Amino acid sequence: METKENRTIRPPVIVVMGHVDHGKTSILDYIRKTHIAEKESGGITQHIGASQIEHNKKLITFIDTPGHEAFSQMRMRGSKIADIAILVVAAVEGLQPQSREAIKHIKKAGIPMIVAINKIDMPGANPDKVKRELQKEDVSVEDWGGNVPSVHVSARTGEGINELLEMISLVAEMEDLQASLDKPARGIVIESSLDPKRGPSASVLLQDGLLQPGMALATPTAFGKIKSLENFRASKIEKALPSQPVVITGFESVPKIGEAFEVMPNIETARQFTQSPSGKSLKEKTACAPVKEGQKVLNLILKADFLGSSEVLEETLAQLPQTETAMRVVDSGVGEINLTDVKMAKSCNAVIIGFRVKTHPTAQVMAEREKIRVMNFDVIYELVEWLQKFMDKMKEPQIVRKDIGKLKVLLSFWAEKNRQIVGGKITEGEVKKGVKIEVVRNNAVVSHGRLINLQKNKKDIVDAGKGEEVGILFEGSEKIQEGDYLVFYTQEKNF
């Protein structure tokens, strides 16, 4: 039976939530001094990151969740593994849609909340307005008679940051957060990726026990033996303690986000623990979705830098309107765009979407040769905007050409300005009055025009078939020569 001596106080795990551009990452930047925001595309955090800082000789772990509305699911995942939530609200703008969404996630997770009213140094800052709006969401701050702590901060000047850290320590002390060092190590996968050089890796948050290189571990979908441990600054470490975020290499495959992991006695036990995931994935659900009659289909292959990004992309795209154009994710994964992706795109007429990944040079060459569309994005809302425009374009009627016949020019009778009379023999199909004409000379198209009039034996006719000799009145910019071939075709709108 576990005794008190087996347990130790562990650092609190903090999730930072709120509306885009309200300063979540900027606050963490000031705390960590790592300037993450300057490195992020578009200034928006694209996937969950974790870090650990020391304040007054006490460690605090932060999970930095994305600010864009497309990452709702990821924020939910972040709140489920945290002990305390920091709700960041800009004092100038007040509560916004993502602020209210974050409040719902925090309440659903059942964890304590601290409100950080940011940008307090900006002109027009109105913290009282924020507090009034919070009350409407059933969040009452302490200085207004409620039970939710609030701190006025400025990520730009650092005002209130120490008070925020003190409040975190106070709330954590009240929560009495503990962990066991004697139990087999266990925790949660908060991010995963496929590195071309290091193979599958995962960012994990340790909840109990100790992690060291050489240990075998498993999730429901992946297993492996720890090759290396790295902290959030990419420095190698020899062991990880509870509440510590760490990057693990050595998995045989990429584990799924949000999965629990456990250390196993040996690699064989880890292998046996891992089972195939049950149920359909979102990709399969999207790919198997019924398509209405007359509905156009856009097939997609998604490649992302992290599994979390890939999951969020699929969730986001599944929510786009698909009334006239159905969207199917036929495959998705992590890592660079490769030859296999291009071959699959060719076989199913798909567009390849890359999110913060590169395209392998050989895959790029093949894609260009096979005319496979490959689009790369660094910011998710730019990806979504492009897709919406592309789907709108697919709604427009397409002009479909239909070749109906071919004639070899034998004689040229008369030409004036852009009109000309020629005679010839129909070698394929038929010719009809009013159709369009393509002029082919030495196997190359030299001009286009239209058939104004059609005659046989000097009499006007409506159509003629293969083997007949006819005269035509051609309208076009290029003068037709003897020996040219005229290809007759029609064009129709395909809705």
C-alpha positions as CSV (number, residue, x, y, z in Angstrom):
1,M,0.0,0.0,0.0
2,E,1.3,3.4,-0.9
3,T,2.4,5.6,2.0
4,K,2.9,9.4,2.3
5,E,6.6,8.8,2.1
6,N,6.1,7.6,-1.5
7,R,4.6,10.9,-2.6
8,T,6.1,14.3,-3.4
9,I,4.8,17.7,-4.2
10,R,4.8,18.2,-8.0
11,P,4.9,21.4,-10.0
12,P,1.5,22.7,-11.2
13,V,0.6,22.3,-14.9
14,I,-0.8,25.5,-16.3
15,V,-2.8,25.9,-19.5
16,V,-3.0,29.4,-21.0
17,M,-6.2,30.1,-22.9
18,G,-8.0,33.0,-24.5
19,H,-8.8,34.9,-27.7
20,V,-6.3,35.2,-30.6
21,D,-4.0,38.2,-30.3
22,H,-5.0,38.9,-26.6
23,G,-1.4,38.1,-25.6
24,K,-1.2,34.5,-24.4
25,T,2.1,33.7,-26.0
26,S,3.5,37.2,-25.3
27,I,2.9,36.6,-21.6
28,L,4.7,33.3,-21.7
29,D,7.5,35.0,-23.7
30,Y,8.1,37.5,-21.0
31,I,8.1,34.7,-18.4
32,R,10.3,32.3,-20.3
33,K,12.5,34.8,-22.2
34,T,12.6,32.5,-25.2
35,H,10.7,34.8,-27.6
36,I,8.5,32.0,-29.1
37,A,6.1,34.5,-30.6
38,E,8.8,35.9,-32.9
39,K,9.4,32.5,-34.4
40,E,5.8,31.5,-34.9
41,S,4.2,31.9,-38.3
42,G,1.8,34.8,-38.3
43,G,2.5,35.4,-34.6
44,I,0.0,32.6,-33.8
45,T,1.0,29.4,-32.0
46,Q,0.3,26.6,-34.4
47,H,0.4,23.5,-32.1
48,I,0.6,22.8,-28.4
49,G,4.0,23.5,-26.8
50,A,5.1,23.0,-23.2
51,S,7.8,24.6,-21.1
52,Q,8.9,24.8,-17.5
53,I,10.1,27.8,-15.5
54,E,11.3,28.4,-12.0
55,H,9.8,31.1,-9.7
56,N,11.0,31.6,-6.1
57,K,12.7,28.2,-6.3
58,K,9.4,26.5,-7.4
59,L,8.9,25.0,-10.8
60,I,5.8,25.8,-12.9
61,T,4.9,24.0,-16.1
62,F,3.1,25.8,-18.9
63,I,1.2,24.4,-21.8
64,D,0.8,27.1,-24.5
65,T,-2.4,26.4,-26.4
66,P,-3.2,27.9,-29.8
67,G,-5.2,31.1,-30.1
68,H,-6.9,30.6,-33.5
69,E,-10.5,29.4,-33.4
70,A,-9.7,26.4,-35.6
71,F,-7.8,24.9,-32.7
72,S,-10.8,24.4,-30.4
73,Q,-10.2,20.6,-30.1
74,M,-6.6,21.2,-29.2
75,R,-7.4,23.7,-26.5
76,M,-9.9,21.2,-25.1
77,R,-7.1,18.6,-25.0
78,G,-4.8,21.1,-23.3
79,S,-7.3,21.9,-20.6
80,K,-7.9,18.3,-19.7
81,I,-4.3,17.7,-18.8
82,A,-3.8,20.9,-16.8
83,D,-4.2,21.7,-13.1
84,I,-4.9,25.4,-13.4
85,A,-6.1,27.5,-16.3
86,I,-5.0,31.1,-17.1
87,L,-7.7,33.0,-19.0
88,V,-6.0,35.9,-20.9
89,V,-8.4,38.7,-21.8
90,A,-7.2,42.0,-23.4
91,A,-8.2,45.0,-21.3
92,V,-8.9,47.0,-24.5
93,E,-11.1,44.5,-26.4
94,G,-12.8,42.6,-23.6
95,L,-14.3,39.2,-24.0
96,Q,-14.3,37.8,-27.5
97,P,-15.8,34.5,-29.0
98,Q,-12.7,32.5,-28.2
99,S,-12.6,33.9,-24.6
100,R,-16.1,32.6,-24.1
101,E,-15.2,29.3,-25.7
102,A,-12.2,29.0,-23.4
103,I,-14.4,29.6,-20.3
104,K,-16.6,26.7,-21.4
105,H,-13.6,24.4,-21.8
106,I,-12.1,25.4,-18.4
107,K,-15.5,24.8,-16.7
108,K,-15.9,21.4,-18.4
109,A,-12.4,20.4,-17.3
110,G,-13.3,21.3,-13.7
111,I,-10.0,23.1,-12.9
112,P,-9.3,26.4,-11.1
113,M,-9.2,29.5,-13.2
114,I,-7.1,32.7,-12.9
115,V,-8.0,35.7,-15.1
116,A,-5.1,37.6,-16.5
117,I,-6.3,41.0,-17.8
118,N,-3.6,41.8,-20.3
119,K,-2.6,45.0,-22.1
120,I,-3.4,47.1,-19.0
121,D,-0.8,49.7,-20.2
122,M,-2.6,50.4,-23.5
123,P,-4.7,53.5,-24.1
124,G,-8.4,52.6,-23.7
125,A,-7.7,49.8,-21.2
126,N,-10.9,49.1,-19.2
127,P,-10.5,46.2,-16.8
128,D,-13.9,46.9,-15.2
129,K,-15.6,46.3,-18.5
130,V,-13.8,42.9,-18.7
131,K,-15.0,42.0,-15.2
132,R,-18.6,42.9,-16.1
133,E,-18.5,40.8,-19.2
134,L,-17.0,37.9,-17.1
135,Q,-19.9,38.1,-14.7
136,K,-22.3,37.5,-17.6
137,E,-20.4,34.3,-18.2
138,D,-20.8,33.3,-14.6
139,V,-17.2,34.1,-13.8
140,S,-17.0,36.5,-10.8
141,V,-13.5,37.8,-9.8
142,E,-12.4,38.1,-6.2
143,D,-12.3,41.9,-6.1
144,W,-15.9,42.0,-7.2
145,G,-16.9,39.6,-4.4
146,G,-16.4,36.4,-6.4
147,N,-14.0,33.5,-6.0
148,V,-11.9,33.7,-9.2
149,P,-8.5,35.4,-8.8
150,S,-7.7,38.1,-11.3
151,V,-4.4,39.9,-12.1
152,H,-3.8,43.1,-14.2
153,V,-0.7,42.4,-16.4
154,S,1.2,43.8,-19.3
155,A,3.2,41.4,-21.5
156,R,5.0,44.4,-23.0
157,T,6.3,46.0,-19.8
158,G,6.1,43.0,-17.4
159,E,3.7,44.8,-15.1
160,G,1.8,42.2,-12.9
161,I,3.8,39.2,-14.2
162,N,5.3,38.4,-10.8
163,E,1.9,38.8,-9.2
164,L,0.5,36.3,-11.7
165,L,3.2,33.8,-10.8
166,E,2.6,34.3,-7.1
167,M,-1.1,33.7,-7.7
168,I,-0.3,30.5,-9.6
169,S,1.9,29.2,-6.7
170,L,-0.9,30.1,-4.2
171,V,-3.6,28.3,-6.1
172,A,-1.3,25.3,-6.6
173,E,-0.5,25.1,-2.9
174,M,-4.3,25.1,-2.2
175,E,-4.7,22.3,-4.7
176,D,-2.1,20.2,-2.9
177,L,-0.7,18.7,-6.1
178,Q,1.2,15.4,-5.5
179,A,2.8,12.6,-7.5
180,S,4.4,9.3,-6.8
181,L,8.1,8.6,-7.7
182,D,7.8,4.9,-6.9
183,K,5.0,4.1,-9.4
184,P,5.9,3.1,-13.0
185,A,6.1,6.3,-15.1
186,R,2.9,7.4,-16.8
187,G,1.7,10.5,-18.5
188,I,0.0,12.1,-21.5
189,V,1.2,12.6,-25.1
190,I,0.7,16.4,-25.8
191,E,2.3,16.4,-29.3
192,S,3.9,14.0,-31.8
193,S,5.8,14.2,-35.1
194,L,7.8,12.3,-37.6
195,D,11.3,13.7,-38.0
196,P,13.1,12.6,-41.2
197,K,16.4,12.1,-39.3
198,R,15.2,11.0,-35.8
199,G,12.1,9.2,-36.7
200,P,8.9,9.3,-34.6
201,S,9.0,11.5,-31.5
202,A,6.5,12.7,-28.9
203,S,6.2,15.6,-26.5
204,V,4.8,14.1,-23.3
205,L,3.9,15.4,-19.9
206,L,4.9,13.1,-17.1
207,Q,2.3,12.6,-14.3
208,D,3.9,9.9,-12.1
209,G,7.2,8.1,-11.7
210,L,10.6,8.8,-13.4
211,L,11.5,8.6,-17.1
212,Q,15.0,7.6,-18.2
213,P,16.6,6.5,-21.5
214,G,16.4,2.8,-22.1
215,M,12.9,2.4,-20.6
216,A,10.3,0.6,-22.7
217,L,6.9,2.4,-23.0
218,A,3.6,2.1,-24.8
219,T,0.4,4.0,-25.7
220,P,-2.7,2.2,-27.1
221,T,-1.3,2.9,-30.7
222,A,2.5,3.1,-30.4
223,F,5.4,1.6,-28.4
224,G,9.1,1.9,-28.3
225,K,12.3,2.1,-26.2
226,I,13.4,5.6,-25.1
227,K,16.5,6.6,-27.1
228,S,16.8,10.1,-25.7
229,L,15.0,12.7,-23.5
230,E,15.0,16.4,-24.2
231,N,13.5,19.3,-22.3
232,F,11.6,22.1,-24.0
233,R,14.8,23.9,-25.0
234,A,16.0,20.8,-26.9
235,S,18.7,20.0,-24.3
236,K,19.3,16.4,-23.5
237,I,18.4,15.3,-20.0
238,E,19.1,12.0,-18.1
239,K,15.7,11.8,-16.3
240,A,12.3,13.4,-16.2
241,L,10.2,14.1,-13.1
242,P,6.4,14.4,-12.6
243,S,4.9,17.5,-14.3
244,Q,7.9,17.9,-16.5
245,P,7.4,18.2,-20.3
246,V,9.8,16.2,-22.3
247,V,10.4,15.1,-25.9
248,I,10.9,11.3,-26.3
249,T,12.6,9.7,-29.3
250,G,12.5,5.9,-29.9
251,F,8.9,5.2,-30.7
252,E,8.4,2.6,-33.5
253,S,5.5,4.7,-34.9
254,V,3.9,8.1,-34.2
255,P,1.6,8.0,-31.1
256,K,-1.7,9.8,-31.1
257,I,-2.2,13.1,-29.3
258,G,-4.0,12.9,-26.0
259,E,-3.1,9.2,-25.4
260,A,-1.9,8.0,-22.1
261,F,1.5,6.3,-22.0
262,E,3.0,3.9,-19.5
263,V,6.4,2.5,-18.9
264,M,6.6,-1.3,-19.4
265,P,8.9,-3.9,-17.9
266,N,10.4,-4.7,-21.4
267,I,9.9,-4.0,-25.1
268,E,7.9,-7.2,-25.7
269,T,5.4,-6.2,-23.0
270,A,5.2,-2.8,-24.6
271,R,4.5,-4.4,-28.0
272,Q,1.8,-6.5,-26.6
273,F,0.2,-3.6,-24.8
274,T,-0.2,-1.6,-28.0
275,Q,-3.3,-2.4,-29.9
276,S,-4.8,-1.1,-33.2
277,P,-7.0,1.9,-32.6
278,S,-10.7,1.0,-32.9
279,G,-13.4,2.8,-34.8
280,K,-13.2,5.0,-37.8
281,S,-10.8,7.9,-37.9
282,L,-12.1,11.3,-39.0
283,K,-10.3,10.8,-42.3
284,E,-12.2,7.6,-43.0
285,K,-15.5,9.3,-42.0
286,T,-14.8,12.1,-44.4
287,A,-13.7,9.9,-47.2
288,C,-16.7,7.6,-46.8
289,A,-19.2,10.5,-46.5
290,P,-22.1,10.1,-49.0
291,V,-22.0,12.5,-52.0
292,K,-25.3,13.9,-53.3
293,E,-26.1,13.4,-56.9
294,G,-24.6,16.2,-59.0
295,Q,-22.2,17.2,-56.2
296,K,-18.6,17.7,-57.2
297,V,-15.8,16.1,-55.1
298,L,-12.5,17.6,-54.0
299,N,-10.1,14.9,-52.9
300,L,-7.3,16.0,-50.5
301,I,-4.1,14.5,-49.1
302,L,-3.0,16.3,-45.9
303,K,0.6,16.3,-44.6
304,A,1.5,18.2,-41.5
305,D,4.5,18.8,-39.2
306,F,2.8,17.4,-36.1
307,L,0.0,14.9,-35.6
308,G,-1.9,17.4,-33.5
309,S,-1.8,19.8,-36.5
310,S,-3.0,17.0,-38.8
311,E,-5.9,16.2,-36.5
312,V,-7.0,19.8,-36.2
313,L,-6.8,20.3,-40.0
314,E,-9.1,17.4,-40.5
315,E,-11.5,18.7,-37.9
316,T,-11.5,22.2,-39.4
317,L,-12.0,21.1,-43.0
318,A,-14.8,18.8,-42.0
319,Q,-16.7,21.9,-40.7
320,L,-16.5,23.8,-44.0
321,P,-19.7,24.1,-46.0
322,Q,-20.0,21.2,-48.5
323,T,-23.4,21.8,-50.1
324,E,-22.2,21.9,-53.7
325,T,-18.7,20.6,-53.4
326,A,-17.9,17.6,-51.2
327,M,-14.5,17.4,-49.6
328,R,-12.8,14.0,-48.9
329,V,-9.6,13.6,-47.0
330,V,-8.3,10.4,-48.7
331,D,-5.1,10.3,-46.7
332,S,-3.3,12.3,-44.0
333,G,-0.1,12.0,-42.0
334,V,3.0,13.8,-40.7
335,G,6.3,14.5,-42.3
336,E,7.4,15.9,-45.7
337,I,5.4,15.4,-48.9
338,N,7.0,12.4,-50.7
339,L,6.6,10.3,-53.8
340,T,4.0,8.0,-52.3
341,D,1.8,11.1,-51.7
342,V,2.2,12.2,-55.3
343,K,1.4,8.7,-56.6
344,M,-1.7,8.5,-54.5
345,A,-2.8,12.0,-55.6
346,K,-2.4,10.9,-59.2
347,S,-4.5,7.8,-58.7
348,C,-7.4,9.5,-57.0
349,N,-7.1,13.0,-58.6
350,A,-6.3,14.7,-55.3
351,V,-4.8,18.0,-54.2
352,I,-1.9,17.7,-51.8
353,I,-2.0,20.1,-48.9
354,G,1.2,20.6,-46.8
355,F,1.0,22.4,-43.5
356,R,4.4,23.6,-42.3
357,V,6.2,20.8,-44.1
358,K,8.6,20.6,-47.1
359,T,8.2,18.8,-50.3
360,H,10.9,16.2,-51.2
361,P,12.7,17.3,-54.4
362,T,11.9,14.1,-56.3
363,A,8.2,14.4,-55.3
364,Q,8.2,18.0,-56.5
365,V,9.6,16.9,-59.9
366,M,7.0,14.1,-60.2
367,A,4.2,16.5,-59.1
368,E,5.2,19.0,-61.8
369,R,5.5,16.3,-64.5
370,E,2.1,14.8,-63.6
371,K,0.5,18.2,-63.0
372,I,-0.4,17.4,-59.4
373,R,-1.4,20.5,-57.4
374,V,0.8,20.8,-54.3
375,M,0.0,23.6,-51.9
376,N,2.1,24.5,-48.8
377,F,0.9,26.7,-45.9
378,D,2.3,27.9,-42.6
379,V,-0.8,29.4,-41.2
380,I,-4.1,27.4,-41.0
381,Y,-6.5,30.2,-41.8
382,E,-4.6,31.0,-45.0
383,L,-5.0,27.3,-45.9
384,V,-8.7,27.4,-45.2
385,E,-9.2,30.6,-47.2
386,W,-7.4,29.1,-50.2
387,L,-9.6,26.0,-50.0
388,Q,-12.8,28.0,-49.8
389,K,-11.8,29.9,-52.9
390,F,-10.8,26.7,-54.7
391,M,-14.1,25.1,-53.8
392,D,-16.0,28.2,-54.9
393,K,-14.2,28.0,-58.2
394,M,-15.2,24.4,-58.6
395,K,-18.9,25.5,-58.3
396,E,-18.5,27.5,-61.5
397,P,-19.6,25.8,-64.7
398,Q,-16.7,24.1,-66.6
399,I,-16.4,24.5,-70.3
400,V,-16.2,21.0,-71.8
401,R,-14.9,20.5,-75.4
402,K,-16.2,17.7,-77.6
403,D,-14.5,16.9,-80.9
404,I,-17.0,15.9,-83.6
405,G,-15.0,15.6,-86.8
406,K,-11.9,16.3,-88.9
407,L,-11.3,17.6,-92.4
408,K,-8.2,17.7,-94.6
409,V,-7.9,20.9,-96.6
410,L,-7.4,20.2,-100.3
411,L,-8.0,23.7,-101.8
412,S,-8.1,27.3,-100.8
413,F,-10.5,29.3,-103.0
414,W,-10.8,32.8,-101.5
415,A,-9.8,34.9,-98.6
416,E,-10.7,38.4,-97.4
417,K,-9.8,40.0,-94.1
418,N,-10.7,37.4,-91.4
419,R,-12.8,35.2,-93.7
420,Q,-11.8,32.4,-96.1
421,I,-13.4,29.7,-98.3
422,V,-11.7,26.3,-98.4
423,G,-12.5,22.9,-99.7
424,G,-11.6,19.5,-98.3
425,K,-12.5,16.0,-97.4
426,I,-14.0,14.9,-94.0
427,T,-11.6,12.2,-92.7
428,E,-13.3,11.6,-89.3
429,G,-16.7,12.1,-87.7
430,E,-18.9,14.8,-89.1
431,V,-19.1,18.5,-89.6
432,K,-22.0,20.8,-88.6
433,K,-22.8,24.4,-89.4
434,G,-21.9,26.8,-86.6
435,V,-19.3,24.6,-84.8
436,K,-15.9,25.8,-83.7
437,I,-12.7,25.0,-85.7
438,E,-9.1,24.3,-84.7
439,V,-6.5,24.7,-87.4
440,V,-3.7,22.1,-87.2
441,R,-0.5,22.5,-89.3
442,N,2.4,20.0,-89.0
443,N,0.8,18.5,-85.9
444,A,0.6,21.9,-84.1
445,V,-2.4,24.0,-83.5
446,V,-1.9,27.4,-85.2
447,S,-5.3,29.0,-84.9
448,H,-8.9,28.8,-83.9
449,G,-12.1,30.0,-85.6
450,R,-15.6,29.1,-86.4
451,L,-17.6,27.6,-89.3
452,I,-19.9,30.3,-90.8
453,N,-21.3,28.3,-93.7
454,L,-21.2,24.8,-95.1
455,Q,-21.7,23.8,-98.8
456,K,-21.7,20.7,-100.9
457,N,-21.9,20.9,-104.7
458,K,-22.4,24.7,-104.3
459,K,-25.5,24.2,-102.2
460,D,-25.9,25.1,-98.5
461,I,-26.2,22.2,-96.2
462,V,-26.5,21.7,-92.5
463,D,-24.1,18.8,-91.9
464,A,-21.9,16.3,-93.7
465,G,-20.2,13.0,-92.7
466,K,-17.0,11.1,-93.1
467,G,-15.8,10.7,-96.7
468,E,-17.7,13.7,-98.1
469,E,-16.0,16.6,-99.8
470,V,-17.4,20.0,-98.8
471,G,-16.6,23.7,-98.9
472,I,-16.7,25.8,-95.8
473,L,-16.7,29.5,-95.0
474,F,-14.1,29.9,-92.2
475,E,-13.8,32.9,-89.8
476,G,-10.5,33.3,-88.0
477,S,-7.3,35.3,-87.8
478,E,-5.0,32.7,-89.4
479,K,-5.0,32.0,-93.2
480,I,-5.7,28.3,-93.8
481,Q,-3.2,26.5,-96.2
482,E,-3.6,23.4,-98.3
483,G,-2.6,20.3,-96.3
484,D,-3.9,21.8,-93.0
485,Y,-6.3,19.8,-90.9
486,L,-9.4,21.3,-89.5
487,V,-10.7,19.8,-86.2
488,F,-14.4,20.6,-85.6
489,Y,-15.6,20.8,-82.0
490,T,-18.3,22.1,-79.7
491,Q,-18.1,23.6,-76.2
492,E,-20.7,23.0,-73.5
493,K,-21.0,24.2,-69.9
494,N,-20.8,21.4,-67.4
495,F,-22.6,22.4,-64.2
